[in-house]
Amino acid sequence: MCLGMKSILVTGLALICAVAAQAQIKHDMIEYKDGDTVLEGYLAYNPSTEGRRPGVLIVHQWKGLTEYEKGRADMLAELGYTAFALDIYGKGIRPKDTQEAGAQAGKYKKDRALLRQRAQAGLAVLKGQATVDPARVAAIGYCFGGTTVIELARSGADIAGVVSFHGGLDSPKPEDGKNIKCKVLALHGADDPFVPAKDLAAFEEEMRQARVDWQLIKYGGAVHSFTEKNAAANRLAGAAYNENADRRSWEAMKGFFAEIFRR
């Protein structure tokens, strides 16, 4: 058999395996509550995987739970995790434009205690899944969600790590850094105009003072929303997709997970 034919066969087999793995992913919409507020999240996992596995909580960007976060949950399920994309805003509350999104996100950014509470509610759902090893759980978030997972860490959540993708990195209560029990990875667009230099400096100082095991990776040429292919649809100056930063940040997350979930 010639080398070219072997290459074609290998590529074909890889594609077949990838399609088969995707076909095996199970998806469920899960309704849950925070107090009297009804929330609805998206669960993805591979039922053919035996035993409990690490769980990953996903926190959405400012437009609420969308197909974007569901897609990321599916990608994580294909990697062998159980992923739960939570709902901060409430069932059926999905901002239609940037004005509505700003109002919703602003409500929770102004009330960090409520934001942490909603994140904890989603975390409880994930940890309660039969496929999840509750001792091996992490949280990731995008933009508004990136801010949220750091707040989840500041709440003292019992998790292995958090990953913020182009999230806000302000430090409104630096003393809360001492509550962080997990490792922190912040993936940041080096040219993101929505994260002032003072916020970056405050975040770094909070991590240092609290002696957190933390990392901050900056991607040159990347601005806000660098992982979102439809970022241009928001028509926000300073927000754009960056293929290299998207790929590199996902690989950085995978390496981080390999470290924190190691037995």
N, C-alpha and C positions, 0 to 999 in steps of 0.2 A: 504493500500500500504506500502511495507517495506521501510525502510530508504535507502537501497541501490538502489531500483528502483527510489525513489524520486531524489536521487543524480544524477542518470543517466539521468533522464528527465530534470532536471535543467541544467546539462552540455550540453545536446543536444539542449535545447532551446537557451542557450547562444551562442553556435556555429552557430545555424541558424540565430540568430540576427546579429552576427558578419559578416557572409557571406552576409546577405542581405544588411547590411550597406556598405560593400565593393563594392557590385554590384551597389549601387546607386551613387557611386563617379563618377563624370564627369571629364574627362581630356581633356585639350586643349593645343596644341602647339601654342604659341603666338609670332608672329614676331613683333619686334619693333626696334627703332633706337636710337642711341646716336650720334647725328650729322649725318655724312654720313655712320657710321658703322651700319650694319644690325646685330641685335642680335635675339636670339630665346630662349624663356623660356617656362616653363611647368607649367600650372595652374591646380589645383585640388580643387574640392569643391563638396558638396552634394547639388544638386538642390532641394531636397525635404525639406531642412531646410528653414523656412520662415524668411524673413527680412534680414537685414544686420547683419553681424557677424564680429568678430575680424579677421584680416588678418595677415598672417605670411610670411615674405620674407625669402627665403632660398638661401644662397650663397654657391656655390660648392667648393670642394677641388681643388687641383692644376691640376687635369686632366680634368677640365671643367665640364659642365653639363652632368651627367651620370644617369644610372638607379638607382644608390644609392640615389641621391637627389630626383629623381622622386618618389622613394619608401617612402622617408621621407615626401614628400608632400602629398602622399596618406594617410599616417598615421595621419597627421595633419588634413586632410579633414575628416577622420573618427572620429576625436575628436570634429568636429564641426566648424573648422576654414576654411577659404579660404586660400590656400597656393600657392605661386608663387615662383618657383625655377628659378632664373634669370640666365643670361648668361653674364659673364664678358668678355670673349675672342672674341666673334663674332660667327655668324651662321656658322656651319660647322667646326669651329676650335676646335678640340678635340684631345689633345695630345695622341699619341699612346704609349709612354713610359715615364719613369721618366726623361730622358734627355730633351725631348720636353716639358714635364710638368714644369720642372725647369726653362726652358727658358721663357715660357709664364708667370708663376707666378712671376718670377724675374722682368719681364718688368713692371708689375703693382706695385710690392713692391717698386721698385725704383721711381715710379711716383705715389705718394699717391694721388695727386690731380686728376689724371685720374682714379685711383681706386675708389675714392669717387664719381666721376662723373658717372661711370658705375653703381655703387650701387644705386645712386639716380635715374638713368634711370629706373632701375628695380622697385624701390620703387614707382615711378610714375605709372607704369603699375598696380601694385597691388592696389594702392589706387583708381585707376580709375575703378575697377571692381564693377559692380552693387551689388554684394553680400557682399561687404566689407564696414564696418564702418570705415572711414578714421581716426576717432579719437581713434580707438583701433587697432593699428598696431605695430608689433614687427618684429625683424629680427634675424635669427639664421644663423650660419655658421660653416663649418667644415674645420679644418686645415687652408689652405689659406683663406677659407671663414670666419673662426673665426677671423682672422686678419681684414678681410674686414668689418665685421659688427661693429667692434670697430672703424674703420676709418669712417664708416657711422655715428656713434654716434658723433665722433669728428668733423664731418662736420656741426653739429648743426641740424641734421635731426629731423623733428617733428614726433617722434615715441615714443611709451610707454616704450620700452625696447629692449635690444639686449642680445643674448646668444651666447657665443663663445665656441664651442666644440673643444678641443685640438688645439686651434689656436695660432699663434704667438702673443706674448704679449709685443713686444718691444714698446718703447715710443720715436719715432724719433723727435717729436715736442711736448714736455710736455705742452707747453703753450696752445695747442689746447684742452686740457682737459676742459678748461673753457667753451668751446662751447657745451659740452654735456648737453642735456636737459632731457635725459631718464635714466632709471635704467639700470645697467650693471651687468650681471652674466657671470663669466668666469669659465668654467668647464675644469679642467686641470689634466693631468696625472702627479702624483707626481714624477715619474721617467722618464719624457719626456726629452731625451737628446737634443732635438732640441730647447728647450726654456731655455737658460742659466739663472742662478740665478740672474744675473745682470738685465736681461730683466724683470723678475718677480718683482724685487725690484723697478725698474723704473716705471713699470705699477702701482704698488701699490702706489708709491709716487705721481704719476700724479693724480690718483683718489682722494687721500687724499687732495692734494693741491687744486684741483678743486671742492672739496666738493661734489663729485658725490655719489649717492646712489648706492654702488657697493658691489658685493660679489665675492669671489674667493674660489672655492671648489676644493680641491686636492684629487685625488683618489690614495690611496696607491697601489703600484705594477703595476700601469698603465703607459704605455709609450705613444708615439705618435700614432694617428689614432685609439684610443681605441674603437671607435664606429663602425669601418669598418670591417665587417667580412672577407673581402677579402684583408685585409691589407698586409698579407704575400705575396701576388702576386706581390707587388711592390719591394720585395726583398731589403728592406731598414732596416738595423740594427737600432733598436730603435723604430720601428713602428710595432705594433701588436694589434690584437683585444683582448679586455678584457670584457668578458660577464658581470661581476658585475658592472664595471664602465659604460658600455653601458646602462645597465638597470637603474642604480642609477642616471646617468646624465639626462636621458630622464624624469625620475620622478621629478628631480630637476627643469627641464625646465617647466614641467606641473604645478608644484607648483608656480613657478615664474609667469607664465601666469595667473594663478588664482588670483594672487595678483594684477598684473598691469592692467588686463582687468576688474577688479571689478568695478561695477558702484556705 
